[in-house]
Amino acid sequence: MKRFRIAVIPGDGVGPEIIAQSLKVINMLNKKYDSGIETTRFPYSTEYYLQTGVVLPDEFVIELEKNYDAVLIGTLGDPKISGMKHAWEMILGLRSKLNLFLNIQTVKLYEEWLCPLKNIQSENVDFMIFKENREGFYANSGGFLKKGTDEEVAIQSSVYTHKGIERFIKEAFGFSQKMGRRNICLVDKSNILSYTHDLWKRIFSQVANEFPNMETSHLYIDTAALHIMQDPSKFDVMLTTGVCGDILSNIGIFLQGGHGLAFSCDINPGVIGVFRTIQGSATKHAGHNTANPIGAILAVCRMLQYLELDNEAEVLEQSVLNSLNKHWVTMDLGGIIGTEEVGDYIISFIEEKF
């Protein structure tokens, strides 16, 4: 039987608490289905950085690429380090060193009461955002002239390559097709960013010709943001740049019920995937059993799909849906129970119902 090796980085603040629930879920699935998932925890966190001055050892990243199938990460960041420097260095460092150029965020409304908008039905919010991770402004090309003076000039360049855009768009089309999604909307700002985003539009059209069964469309980012809020059912897959993707991501988090339910994955197809919750580390709440673990558990669900453990993924998603349906949730969602109780409830449902 195939075995899957997962590196686990619980992270900072409430991260260890919510990742503990994810690991309980994985252990239950292993017990019930012999899923073959092996997890190894690693200590990389704010405290590790303060003690060593190292965010992620180079040998660890090499080990990930050679011997691990996926990485599961909790919350990152601590006010002990200004500007969330450690957290961003870890996220961007993994993206760079593992070439995680494909970011995928699932936006799904599991229960209508979770959405702040009126008259939005659950089935009307179910789309995916594919965001390019490595180029554009994320290339960090720029600098200062005469910094600190009244003549200071700051330059930040958005740099794209044909090769980088093409590989991203092809993978996004391929993933969409595999998941049974047929409508892809390119979102950009090509009316203003007339060079880089024009290149995006041309390559998008070329790649679309290789997928004749897919329907394609195009929207500017400001128009797309408005349309999502007016009628999210219009969207199936949104394919976009890094900065535009950040905007769409936050709208998606709002629609589905908040950061406690949100997660994303960074993928180098055929090499490795990194799955993490999007919520903040909330260090002042650490140890109080109040953090919402559902986003971290749904990150496991997406990881199971990535590993092609589709039965386990379906079981886990249905178990989370039951927890939300029964309002067995933490205080941020109006519930009265704690982090561990949510995890235990989901595990008991898996054990009893499947």
DRENLUM-955394 format. One record per atom (N, C-alpha, C): x, y, z; residue in one letter. Coordinates in pm, whole numbers, plus 50000, padded with zeros to 5 digits. Layout:
BEGIN
XYZA;...
END
This chain:
BEGIN
500844988050000M;500005000050000M;500875012450000M;500445022649927K;501215034949918K;501175042450050K;502325047950088R;502405056150208R;502625070750168R;502105079850247F;502225094150221F;502915100750340F;503995107850313R;504735114650419R;504365129550420R;503905134150536I;503455147850553I;504305154850659I;504925165950622A;505645174250717A;504655184050780A;504685185150912V;503725193550984V;504475204651058V;504095217051032I;504655228651102I;503505235551175I;503315232751304P;502185238651378P;502225253851382P;503425259751387G;503535274251378G;503405281551510G;502765293151508D;502735302351622D;501325303951677D;501245310051795G;499965313551854G;499045301551869G;497865302651806V;496885291751816V;497185280351719V;498245281951638G;498575271751539G;498685257651594G;499475255451701P;499585241851755P;498245235851799P;497325244151849E;496035239151895E;495165234451779E;495115242451672I;494255238551560I;494885227351479I;496215227151469I;496865216251397I;496715203251474I;496625203951606A;496385191851686A;495075185251646A;494065193451612Q;492785187951569Q;492915181651430Q;493685187951343S;493925182251210S;494605168651221S;495565167551312L;496285154951329L;495385144151388L;494465148251477K;493505138451530K;492625132851419K;492225141651328V;491415137351215V;492205127751126V;493445131051097I;494295122351014I;494455108651081I;494685108651212N;494845095851283N;493585087351275N;492415093951284M;491155086551274M;490985080651133M;491315088251031L;491185083250894L;492155071650870L;493365072750925N;494315061650915N;493765049150981N;493165050951097K;492615039651173K;491445033251098K;490585041551040K;489365036350979K;489585031150837K;490495037850762Y;490645034350620Y;492065029750584Y;492935029150684D;494325025550656D;494865034150543D;494775047250561S;495075056850455S;496565058050424S;497405053750515G;498845053850488G;499485067550503G;498915076150586I;499465089650604I;500395089750725I;501625093350703E;502615094450810E;502965109150831E;502835114050953T;503095128150981T;504335129751069T;505095140051040T;506275143451120T;506225158251154T;506295161451282R;506225175451324R;507615181851322R;507625194651289F;508865202351289F;508665215151371F;509725220151435P;509585230851535P;509665245051481P;509615246951349Y;509895260151293Y;508765269851326Y;509135280251398S;508165289651454S;508895302451492S;508165311751551T;508795323951599T;509865320951703T;509545311951797E;510505308751902E;511775302551844E;511615293951746Y;512785287951682Y;513625298751615Y;512975308051550Y;513685318851481Y;514415327751581Y;513775331151694L;514405339651794L;515615332851858L;515555319551868Q;516665312251929Q;517825309851834Q;517505308051703T;518535303951607T;518855314351501T;517915323751476G;518095333251367G;517775327251231G;517245315051230V;516945307851106V;515435305951095V;514865309350979V;513425307050957V;513195292450921V;513845287950815L;513765274050772L;515165269650728L;515735259350789P;517055254650746P;517015249750601P;518065252550528D;518125248350387D;518005233150374D;518625225950467E;518575211250458E;517155205950477E;516335213250554F;514935209250572F;514165210450441F;514375221550370V;513685223650242V;514115213050141V;515385209650139I;515875198950050I;515215185750085I;515095182950214E;514455170650261E;512985170250219E;512315181550227L;510915182150185L;510765177850039L;511585183649954E;511475181049811E;511785166649777E;512715160649851K;513135147049820K;512205136449877K;511725138550000N;511115127550073N;509715129850126N;509105141350097Y;507765143850149Y;506785146650036Y;505535142850061D;504475144749961D;503755158049979D;503685162750103A;502955175150130A;503415181050262A;503045193650282V;503345200850407V;502035206650460V;501805205350590L;500635211050655L;501125221550755L;500645233950741I;501115245050823I;499965251450899I;500235254651026G;499245261651108G;499345276651090G;499075284151193T;499115298651184T;500535303651207T;500865314851143L;502215320351150L;502185335051191L;503195339151267G;503335353051304G;503235355251454G;503995365151503D;504005368251645D;504435382751660D;503775390451747P;504165404551765P;505575406451817P;506215395751862K;507605396951904K;508505400751786K;508045397951665I;508805401351545I;507985411351465I;508485423351449S;507715433951385S;507475431051237S;506325435451191G;505995434351050G;505765420251000G;505545410751091M;505315396751052M;506455391350963M;507675396550987K;508815393250900K;509055378150893K;509015371551008H;509295357251011H;508245349450933H;506975353150951A;505885346050882A;506015347250731A;506245359550683W;506355361550538W;507595354750482W;508675354850557E;509885348050509E;509655333150496E;508855327350586M;508575313150576M;507695310150455M;506625317750439I;505695315250328I;506375317750193I;506995329550180L;507635332850053L;508885324350030L;509575320550138G;510745312050124G;510395298250071G;509315292450124L;508865279450074L;508445280449928L;507725291149895R;507285292949756R;508465293749662R;509495300849705S;510665302749620S;511505290049609S;511835284149723K;512755272749725K;512135259949671K;510805258649685L;510125246849633L;509405249749501L;509555261849451N;508935266049324N;507425263649326N;506775268249430L;505325266549446L;504605277649371L;504535276349240F;504025287349158F;502505287749147F;501835277149190L;500385276249174L;499705276949310L;498955287649333N;498165288949457N;496695286349425N;496055278149508I;494645274949490I;493905277849618I;492835285549608Q;491955287849722Q;490535283749684Q;489955275249766T;488585271049746T;487645280249824T;486655285749758V;485655294149824V;484325286849818V;483895281949934K;482675273949938K;481875277650062K;480595280450042L;479705283650153L;478975270950195L;479335265750311Y;478755253150356Y;477375254950419Y;477155266450483E;475855269250545E;475495283850519E;474245286450484E;473825300050448E;474015309950562E;473855305550686W;473955314650800W;475385319950819W;476355313850752L;477735318350763L;478025330750678L;477235333050574C;477505343950480C;476895357050530C;477665367850536P;477135380750582P;476155387150485P;476145382850357L;475235388650261L;473845382550274L;472835390250242K;471465385550248K;471135376950126K;470235367550146N;469645359750038N;470665352549950N;471755347850012I;472755340049940I;472595325349979I;472315316949881Q;472155302649907Q;473505295649897Q;473655284849971S;474935277849979S;475465273749843S;474565268649758E;475005263649629E;475475274749535E;475215287249571N;475615298449486N;477035303449514N;477665298049617V;479045301749648V;479895289049645V;480475286349532D;481315274449516D;482235276749396D;483345283449420F;484275286149310F;485705285049361F;486645285349268M;488065284049302M;488835295849244M;489845300149320I;490735310849275I;492115304849253I;492615305949131F;493985301749099F;494845314349088F;495865315249170K;496705327149176K;498165323449147K;498805331349060E;500225328949030E;501085334249145E;502015325949192N;502735328749316N;504115334849301N;504775333549188R;506215335849184R;506635348449109R;505785353649023E;506215364848939E;505425377548975E;505425387148884G;504735399748911G;505425407449023G;504635413349111F;505195420849223F;505855411549325F;505465398649323Y;506085389149415Y;507565386649380Y;507985390649261A;509395389349225A;510265399049304A;509625408749371N;510325418249459N;511435425749386N;511075430849270S;512035438449190S;511785453349211S;512795460349261G;512635474549285G;513665479749382G;513445491549435G;514385497349529G;514105512049555G;515035518349627F;514885532349665F;516045540649609F;515765553149581L;516785562949552L;516665574149654L;517785578249712K;517815589149809K;516845586549925K;516875574349975K;515945570350081K;516125578950206K;515005583050262G;515025590950384G;515135605850362G;515165609950238T;515225624250207T;513915628750143T;513765641950128D;512535646850064D;512585645249913D;513675639749861E;513785636649718E;513725621649693E;513255614349792E;513235599649781E;512345594949666E;512805584649597V;512035578049492V;511955563149523V;510765557549519A;510575543149540A;510055536949412A;510665525849372I;510275518949249I;509965504349282I;508815499649238Q;508435485649254Q;507975480649117Q;508665470849064S;508375466248929S;507625452948931S;506675451648841S;505965439048821S;506585431948700S;507215420748726V;507975413848622V;507325400348592V;506985398148465Y;506405385348421Y;507195379848304Y;507195366648294T;507825359948180T;506795351348109T;506995349747980H;506095341147901H;506085327047961H;507255321847994K;507365308348047K;506615306848179K;506775316648268G;506115315948397G;504605316648388G;504105325648306I;502655326948290I;502085314448224I;502745309648121E;502225298248047E;502135285748133E;503175282948211R;503125270848294R;502005271948397R;501815283848454F;500755285748552F;499385283748489F;499145290048376I;497825289248313I;497525274948269I;498505268048214K;498285254248171K;497935245348290K;498645247048400E;498335238948519E;496965242348574E;496605255148573A;495295259148623A;494175253248538A;494335253348407F;493355246948319F;493285231948347F;494445225648363G;494465211348388G;493805207548519G;494095214948626F;493475212348756F;491965214348747F;491545224948680S;490115227848668S;489405216448596S;489985212048487Q;489395201048409Q;489305188348493Q;490355185348567K;490365173348651K;489285173848758K;488985185648809M;487985187148915M;486585189348859M;486435187948728G;485115188948667G;484585203048654G;485465212848659R;485055226748644R;485345231048501R;484415237948439R;484485240348295R;484485255148255R;484325264148351N;484225278248318N;485325286048389N;486255291648312I;487405298648369I;487375313348328I;487445322048428C;487445336448405C;488825342048438C;489455348348340L;490715355348364L;490405369048424L;491035371948539V;490835384748606V;492165392248608V;492155404548556D;493395412448554D;493055427348557D;494045435448526K;493835449948515K;494545454748389K;494275447748278S;494985450448153S;494625463748090S;493555470048135N;493225483448083N;494185494048136N;494855491048248I;495835500248305I;497255494448294I;497415481848331L;498725475148323L;498845469348183L;499065478048088S;498885474747947S;500005466347886S;501085463947959Y;502155455447908Y;502095441547970Y;502265440948103T;502305427848169T;500975420448157T;499885427348178H;498595420448174H;498115417748032H;498625425247938D;498365421747798D;499015408347764D;500215406147818L;500885393247798L;500045382047859L;499465384447976W;498575374648038W;497395371247944W;496765381547890K;495595379247805K;495945371047681K;497075374047621R;497465366847499R;497785352147527R;498505349747637I;498845335747669I;497605328147714I;496725334747787F;495455328447827F;494675323747705F;494585332147603S;493865328447480S;494535316747409S;495855316647406Q;496585305747341Q;496355292447412Q;496455292747545V;496265280347622V;494825275647613V;493875284847613A;492465281147604A;492175273047478A;492915275647372N;492725268047248N;493085253347264N;493925250147363E;494305236247389E;493265228947474E;492275236347525F;491225230547609F;489865234647550F;489495229247434P;488285233747365P;486985230947441P;487045221947540N;485825218947617N;485605228847732N;486535238247751M;486415247947859M;485835261047806M;484985267347883E;484445280447851E;485295291047921E;485625301547851T;486475311947908T;485825325647900T;486255334547991S;485775348247992S;486855357048054S;486605370048055H;487595379548106H;486905390948178H;487455395048294L;486955406648367L;488125414248427L;487975427448437Y;488925435348514Y;488675432848663Y;489705434448744I;489605430848886I;488515438648959I;488355451548930D;487325459349000D;485925454648961D;485735451348834T;484435446248790T;484175432448849T;485205423948851A;485055410548906A;484675411149055A;485305420149129A;484985421449272A;483525425249292A;483035434449210L;481635438549218L;480705426949185L;481025419449079H;480155408449037H;480115397249141H;481225394649207I;481235384249311I;480265387949422I;480295400449463M;479425404649573M;477955404849530M;477695407849403Q;476315408449355Q;475745394549329Q;476565385749269D;476075372449233D;477255362749220D;477695356849331P;478845347749327P;478605335049245P;477335332049215S;477035319949138S;477545320848995S;477915333048950K;478445334648815K;479785327848796K;480485324948905F;481875320948895F;482095306248929F;482965300148852D;483365286248871D;484865285648904D;485675291348815V;487115292548837V;487545306748801V;488335312848888M;488915325948860M;490435324148855M;491015328348747L;492445326748723L;493065340648718L;494125342948798T;494565356748810T;496005358148856T;496465370448862T;497805373848907T;497875374049060T;499085375749112G;499245375649257G;498485386449329G;498655399049288V;498015410149357V;496505409749340V;496025407249220C;494565406049198C;494025394249279C;494795383649287G;494375371849363G;494235374749511G;495095383349566D;494975387049707D;493645394049734D;493225402549641I;491945409549656I;490785399649651I;490795391049552L;489725381149537L;489695371649656L;490855368149708S;490955359049822S;490195364549942S;490395377349972N;489735383250087N;488225384250069N;487785386749947I;486345386749921I;485785372649943I;486515362549896G;486085348749915G;485985344950062G;486965349150141I;486945346350286I;485705352550350I;485375364750310F;484185371550360F;482915363750325F;482815359250201L;481605352350156L;481375339150228L;482455331850257Q;482285318250311Q;482205317750463Q;482405329350528G;482175329450672G;483325333550760G;484415338350703G;485505343450786G;486785335350780G;487825340950842H;489155334950834H;489235321250901H;488385318750999G;488445305851068G;488095294050981G;487455296550866L;487075285850774L;487965285350650L;488895294750639A;489635296450514A;490975289050515A;491375284650398F;492655277950381F;493105279950236F;494365277350210S;494855277850074S;495955267550055S;496305264949931C;497405255749905C;498305261349797C;499595259349816D;500625263149721D;501225250349665D;501275249249532I;501635236549471I;502715238149365I;503655229149367N;504545226749254N;504105213349197N;503285213249092P;502675200749043P;503695189749018P;503375177949071G;504245166549054G;505395166049152G;505525176549236V;506645176849332V;506115176949475V;505385187449513I;504915188549652I;503825199049661I;502985197849763G;501965207849791G;502055212349936G;501835225249959V;501855230950094V;500455235950126V;499885231250236F;498495234050272F;498485241150407F;497755252350414R;497775259950539R;496475267450560R;496155269650687T;495025278050722T;495415292650699T;494445301050669I;494715315050639I;494515323950762I;493895318850867Q;493605327450982Q;494885332051052Q;494765342851130G;495905348251202G;496295339751322G;497485342351375S;497995334151484S;497345337351618S;496755349351632A;496005353051753A;496715348651880A;497945353351897T;498795348452007T;498155350652145T;497375361352162K;496785363852293K;495705353652329K;495225346352228H;494215336052253H;494815321952263H;496115321052243A;496755307852247A;496595301452384A;496255288652384G;496105281052508G;494755282252575G;493835289552513H;492515291552574H;491425282752514H;491765274152420N;490795264852360N;489625272152295N;489925283352228T;488855291152165T;489015292352013T;490175288751959A;490435290551816A;489605281051732A;489225285651613N;488425277651521N;489345268151442N;489175255051456P;490055245651385P;489545241351248P;488375246251206I;487755240751085I;488565244250960I;489125256250952G;489945259650836G;491125250150822G;491775246950933A;492915237650931A;492465223550893A;491275219650938I;490755206350904I;490365205850756I;489785216750705L;489465217150562L;490745217350476L;491835222950529A;493115222250458A;493555207750444A;493295199650546V;493575185350539V;492705178850431V;491445183050425C;490535177750324C;491075180150183C;491545192450159R;492115195650027R;493405187950003R;494185185750109M;495415178050097M;495105163550059M;494045158150115L;493635144450082L;493255143349934L;492565153549882Q;492245153649740Q;493515154049656Q;494465162249698Y;495735163349627Y;496465149949624Y;496365142449734L;497005129249744L;496175118249678L;495035122249621E;494095113149554E;493485103049651E;493305107249775L;492565099549874L;491135105149876L;490435103149767D;489145109849746D;488075105349843D;488055092549879N;487055087749974N;487235094450109N;488465095050157E;488745101350285E;488385116250282E;488685122750169A;488365136950155A;486855139250163A;486085130650098E;484625131850099E;484075129550240E;484585119450308V;484155116550445V;484435128550536V;485625134150523L;485995145350610L;485145157650580L;484915160650454E;484105172350420E;482675170850472E;482115159050461Q;480755156650513Q;480715157850665Q;481785154050730S;481855155150876S;481945169650920S;482695177750847V;482755192050876V;481395198550851V;480765194850741L;479445200250709L;478445197050821L;478505185050876N;477625181350986N;477865190051108N;479145192651138S;479465201151253S;478895215151236S;479005220651115L;478455233851088L;476935233751091L;476355223351034N;474895222051030N;474295221251170N;474995214751260K;474525213351398K;474945225051486K;475615234851428H;476145246451501H;477115242251612H;477795231251589W;478805226551683W;480115233451645W;480205246451682V;481275255051635V;481805263751749V;482925270051723T;483555278751822T;482895292551826T;483335300751922M;482665313451950M;482705323351834M;483735322851749D;483795332251638D;482655330151540D;482055318151541L;480915315151455L;479605314751534L;479645319851657G;478435320451738G;478195307951822G;479175299051827G;479025286851906G;479445288852050G;479365277952126I;479685278752269I;480715268252310I;481325261552213I;482275250952246I;483685255152205I;484655246752244G;486045250052222G;486675242752105G;487945245752084T;488725240051974T;488715224751978T;489055219252093E;489145204652106E;487795198052088E;486745204452138E;485405198552126E;484955197651980E;485305207751900V;484975207151757V;485705195451693V;486995194051721G;487765182851666G;487205169451709G;486865168251837D;486325155551888D;484985152151823D;484155162451800Y;482845160151739Y;482985155151596Y;483895161151522I;484125156851383I;484665142651380I;485565139451470I;486125125851477I;485055115751512I;484215119051609S;483155109551650S;482165107151537S;481905117551457F;480995115851343F;481595106351240F;482885108051213I;483555098951119I;483485084651170I;483745082851299E;483785069451357E;482425062751357E;481355070551380E;480045064751395E;479255063651265E;479475072851170K;478615073651054K;479215067750927K;480515065150925F;481115060250802F;481815046850825F;
END
